[in-house]
Amino acid sequence: MTCVNKQLCLHKLFKIAVVILISLALLSCSSKMTEGLYQNDTDDEYALQANAIPSDAFVVDQNTASKIFADSKQLSGLSAKIKDVYTIGPGDEFDFRVHGREDISLKGIKVSPDGYISIPRIGIIKAKNKSITTLTNELEKSLTKYYEKPDVTIIMKRYENNKVYVLGRVANPGVVHLPGTGTLLEALSLAGGMPTDSQKSFLSRCMIVRGKNIAIWINLKDLLQGGNMALNAQLKNGDVIYIPQSEDQMAYVMGEVRVPGGILLRSDMTVLDALMKSGGLTHQSDAKRVYIIRTKGKKSFVKRIDIKKLVRTGDARTNVVLEDGDIIYAAPSGMGKFNYFLKELIPSLGVLRFGMNSAEQLGAFDDMRKKVLGTSGSLEE
């Protein structure tokens, strides 16, 4: 194959060289990889700071890691602040009737976008954010100038001021009009629930944004699968419900597995689940030395998992629940032949690119790139 662009060819050769270097590095250090806390203090490399791993770094029960979610007590406090009385708003439609005064009675009065209405004899009056009772009393009071003891009745025909906005991973995102006191489950069902390609994603969490100062996360897994109805938050007019795309959550499996690569995280996916989705361990793997690397800021936690013991004893205490960005590395049982690892790892160039991107963030390959390519910048084309 002839290279038309010399710079591009060097770029691709550099990528392959980096993959080989990473492979050799993994092979040479896998036998002495130590679990613990690694921290990047010098912006050059991660160094082992301590062998002790914080108890909350890896969990086997997703609920223990859900500190960001609002609990039932917090939701109850927010619901208590919501008024049960309906208030009139833009788009509402009602009939205005005055007993014995058909000349000024009107049908189909609509509240304008700015919240005002026009009534015979009275003129333009603000209706926005007023209850039906309050507006009725104000209209009767205004008509006493012209009639003795006017009897006013407001008959609602259309409610438009009880809506929320459902965005994100639902079948029909957009405005949802609630017929009564709305709840989170009611809004999700009116928005169509899961999209048609639900096998690719799952509802694990959602955010409710209320006004300018309140944003709370709801554990949908606990609500939908666990049946915790205390999390079925009462909604307020104008709330925004956002359900993130679950496809954005990925983990990466490297090393001695049959199909290394990135995997989409499903609900409560564990290390064992990820290994199975990657085809399982190869014959050259050391089932006692499977590592999970989790990065948070400038800190990385490395934990060793004995898959052989996990499968033999059924002890799920080490079957860690995965998080977005986790890296699982299955160590080889021995050095093996160099050609074997070229055969296994070179086809995984697209998978290993995430490792190179991580190295890019640390600036580890910048000097090498300058020497090889005579330039600097990202590895991406």
N, C-alpha and C positions, 0 to 999 in steps of 0.2 A: 504493500500500500504506500502510495507516494504522498508525502505531506506537502500540501500547497502552502500552508501557513506555518512557517518555522516556529513562530512564537506559540501557536496553538499546539503544535506537536510537543514542544518542550513542556507546555502546560500539562498535557495528558500524561507524558512520561513522568512528570513530577508527581502527579496524583498516584500513579501506580507505585512509584518509589515510596511515597508516604504510606500506602497500604501495606507494602512489604515491611517497612520499618515498624508500623504498628503491630503487625502480626508477629514479627520477631520479638518485639518488646513484650507482647502478651505471653509469648512462649517462654521467654527467659525469666519473667517475673512471676509467672503463674504459680510456680512451686513455692514462692516465698511471699505471695500476696498476703497481707495481714488485714483483718477486719478492724475497723475503728473509725475515728474521725480524721479526715484529711482537710486541711485548710489552706487556701491560697492567700498568703500574707505578702508575698514578694512580687506578685503578678507574673512570676516566671514559671512556677510549678507548684503542684499540690504536695504538701509534706504531711506525714503522719504526726498528728498532734497528741492523740490519746487513743488508747485501746478501748476505752469505755464508750459505748454508744448510748446516747440518751434514750430513755424508755419510750419516748414518743416518736423516735425517728422511723421505726418500722413497727407496724401493728398487724395483727392477724384478724382484728375485728374493726371494720370500717367505722363503726359507731364511735369508737374511742378516738378517732382522728377527726371528728366532725365538730371541732370547737368553733368553726366559723359559722355553723348553722344556728339559727335562732331556736331556742327551746320553747316548750309549751307555755311556760310562765311568761316569757317575753311576748309571745304572740297574744296571750290572753290580755296582757296590759295594753297592747296596741289596739286590740279589738274593743276594749272597754271605752276607748276614746272616740269610737265611731258612733255617730248619732243614728238612731234607728228611724228618725223622722225624715221622710223624703223631702228634698228641697227642689224647687222648680229651677230649671236651667234652660239654656239655649236649645231650640229644637222641640221643646215640649209643646203639646197641643191640647187645648181644653175648650169646653163650651162655657160661656158666661151667661148665666140666667138670673133675671130679677123677677121675682114672683109678682104677677099682675102687671108687668111692664115689658111686654113683648117688643115694644118699639126700641128699647135699648139693649135687649138680649141679643147675643151673638153666638154663632157656632164656629168652631174651627179656628180659634185664636191661636196663633203660633208665637212663641217667644223668639225674639230676634237674636242673632248671634251675640249682640252685646247685652242681652238679658232684659230687654224692655218690651212692653206690650202697649197697645193703644185701645182704650175703652171709651165708648160714647159717654159724653157729659164730663167724664173725668180727664180724658186726654192720655198723654203718654206717662206711663208709670213703670218703675223698675220692679221686675218680678224675680230676678235672679237671686238664688240663695235664700228664698223665702219659702216657708212651708205653706201648704194649701190653706191651713187655718189662718195663718198670719196674713196672707194675701187676701183672703175672703173678708177678714175683719177690716183691713185697710180700705178695701173697695166699698164696703158698707158705710164706713165713716165718711168717705168722700162724697157718697151719694146723699147723705143726710142734708146736704146743702140744698138739694132739689126735691127730695121726696121724704115723706114721713115714715120712719122705721122701714127702710128698704131691706128686703130679704134676698140676699145674694147667695147663689150656689155655683160652685166651680166643679165641673164634671171633667175629669181627666180623660183624654182620648188617646194620647200617645206619650209615653215616657221615654225621654232621650237623655236625661241627666243622671243616668245610672249606668255608666259604661266604664270599662277598663280596656287596656291595650295589651294584647298578648303577642309577644314577638319571639322569634327564634324557632326552635325545633318543634313546631306543631304543624298539623295538616293545613290549617287555614289561619295564618297569622293576620292580625289586624284588630279592628275595633270589635269588642264584644259587648252587647247590651244585656244587662242583667235584669230579669223580670222582677226580682225581689232583693232581699238581703243576700248579696252574692258572696260566694266562698271561692277559694282557690280551685277546688275540684270542679265546681260548676263552670268556672271560666275556662278551664282546660278542656272540659267536655264540649262546651259550646264552640271552642276553637278547633274542634275536630280531633283532639287527642293526638296520638302518634301519627307521623307521616306514613305514606304507603310503603316506604323503604325502611320500615321500623327494624328489620333484621340487622341493619347497619348501625343502629344507635339505641340508646336507652335513656329514659328520663331519670336522671340521678339527682338533679338539683335545679332550682330556679331562684331568681332574684325578684323581689317585689320592691319597686321604687315608689315611694309615697312622698309627694311634694318635693321640696328641695333639700331636705335634711335627713330623710329616712330611707335607708336601703338595707333590706334584710335577705339573707339566704335561707331557703327552705330545703330540708332534706326530703326530696321527693321519693327516694328509695324507701325511707322509713315510713312515709305517708302511704305510698301506693302498695309496696310489698309487705311492709310491716304492719299496715293497718292502724297506724298511730293517728287517729282522727283529731287529736289535739293540735296537730300541725296543719289542719285544714283551715288556714287563716281566713278570717272575714275580710272582705275587700271593701275598699272605699272608692267612691266615684273619682275617676281620674288616675287610679293606680296603673302602673306599668309592670307587667309580668314578663320577665325575660328568661327564656330557657336556652342555655348555651348549647352549641353543637358538640355532641359527644365525640364526633370524629376528630376533634382537635386534641383529644387525649390519647397519647400513644406511649408505648414502651418499646424497647429495642432489645433483641436477643442476639448475642454474639457467641463465638467460640464453637465448642463441639456439640452443635445441634444440627439436625439434618437440613433444616431450612432457616438459616439465619436471616433476620430482617426486622422490619418494624411491624408491630401488631396494634390493632385498634383495641382500646380497653373497653371491656364490657363491665356490667355491674359486678363489683366485688371480685374482679379477676385477680388471681393469685399467681405466685411464681410457678407453681405446678401447672396451672392452666396455661400460662405463657409457654412453658416448655413443651406441653402437649400440642399447642397450636403451631409450634415450630418444628414439629415432626418428632420430638423426643430427642434424647441424648444419643450421640453416636457411640460406636464400640470403642473409640479412642478417648472417650471422655472419662473424667474422674467424678463419679456421682457424689463423692463426698465433698467435692470442692466446686460448688456453684455459688457465684458471688452476685450480689445485687448492689448496684451503685446508685445512690440517690443524692442529687445535688440540690442544695438550698442556698442561694446566694453564692458566697465564696467558700462555703463549706460542703464537703462531700462525705457521705457516710458509706462505708463498705461493710457489708455483712456476709459472712459465709453461711451457706445452707447445705446441710448434709441430706441430699435428696434420697440417697440409699436408705438412710435411717428413717426418713420421713415416710417412704413407701413401705418399708418393712414393718415399722411399728404403728403406722397410722397416726403418729403424733403431729397434729396440725399446728402446734404452737410456733413452728418455724415457717409455716406456709404463709408468707407475708403477702398482704394485699398490696397490689401495685398502685403507683401514682403516676401521673403524667410526667414523662421524661425519664423514667427509671431505665437503667441499663442492666441487663442480666448477662453475665459472662460465665459460660461453662468451660472450666479449665480442662486441658488434655491430661491424660494419665501419664504420658511420657513425652519426650521431645518429638518423636515421630520423624518422618522424612520431610525434608524441606519442600520437595515437589508436591507432597500431599497437601500441605497447607496452602501452597500456591493454588492448587486445584480447588480447594474448598473456599478460600477467602477472596481470591481475585474476582470471581463472579459476584461477590457481594459488595462490589465497589460502591454501589448506590446506598447500601446499608451503612457501610463504614464511613460514609461522608459525614454522618452526624458526629463521628469521633473527630474527624478533621475540623469540623466547624467548632467543636468544643476547644480543640487546640488553637484554632484561630482566635477565640476569645481570650485565651491566655497569652497569645503572641508567641507560641512555641515554635511556629514554623516560619515566622517572618524573616529571620536571618537566613534560613535555608533557602527560602524563595528568592531572596535577593541574590544569593550566590548562583543559583541554578538559572533563574529567569532574568535576573538583573532588574527586577521590579518588585513592587510590593502591592498588597491588596488582598482581596478575598480569593479563596480557592474557586468560588463559583464562576462559571463562564458568563 
